Amino acid sequence: MAKIKVTKVKSAINRPLRQKRTLEALGLKKIGQVKEHEATPNILGMVAKVSHLVSVQEA
């Protein structure tokens, strides 16, 4: 499987609870934090829901 690096680039303040929980599920708490995930359909769907708060790169 391909791997992706997800970086949190914006704050979750004043965002819906669903988006905050999605960021937590991705393992992102602080701005600038980077997590590496497998590029599964579940992960890609979560990244799509918070794409305005994160940046994605291939690992």
C-alpha positions as CSV (number, residue, x, y, z in Angstrom):
1,M,0.0,0.0,0.0
2,A,1.1,3.6,-0.6
3,K,1.8,5.8,2.3
4,I,0.8,9.4,2.8
5,K,2.0,12.1,5.2
6,V,-0.7,14.3,6.6
7,T,0.2,17.6,8.2
8,K,-2.1,19.8,10.2
9,V,-1.9,23.4,8.9
10,K,-4.9,25.1,10.3
11,S,-6.6,25.3,13.7
12,A,-9.8,23.3,14.5
13,I,-11.2,26.2,16.6
14,N,-14.7,27.2,15.5
15,R,-15.0,24.0,13.4
16,P,-17.8,21.5,13.7
17,L,-17.3,18.7,16.3
18,R,-17.2,16.1,13.5
19,Q,-14.2,17.8,11.9
20,K,-12.4,18.0,15.3
21,R,-13.0,14.3,15.8
22,T,-11.8,13.5,12.3
23,L,-8.5,15.3,13.1
24,E,-8.2,13.4,16.3
25,A,-8.8,10.1,14.5
26,L,-6.0,11.0,12.1
27,G,-3.7,11.5,15.1
28,L,-3.3,15.3,14.6
29,K,-3.5,17.5,17.6
30,K,-1.1,20.4,17.1
31,I,-0.5,22.6,14.1
32,G,2.5,21.4,12.2
33,Q,2.2,17.9,13.5
34,V,2.8,15.2,10.8
35,K,1.4,11.7,10.8
36,E,2.1,8.9,8.3
37,H,-0.8,6.7,7.2
38,E,-1.5,4.0,4.7
39,A,-3.5,5.3,1.7
40,T,-6.6,3.2,2.4
41,P,-10.1,4.4,1.3
42,N,-11.0,5.1,5.0
43,I,-8.0,7.4,5.5
44,L,-8.4,9.1,2.2
45,G,-12.1,9.8,3.0
46,M,-11.2,11.3,6.4
47,V,-8.5,13.5,4.8
48,A,-11.0,14.7,2.2
49,K,-13.4,15.8,4.9
50,V,-10.8,18.0,6.6
51,S,-8.8,18.9,3.4
52,H,-9.1,22.6,4.2
53,L,-7.2,22.0,7.6
54,V,-4.5,19.6,6.4
55,S,-1.9,19.2,3.7
56,V,-1.1,15.8,2.2
57,Q,2.1,14.4,0.6
58,E,3.1,11.0,-0.7
59,A,5.6,9.4,1.7
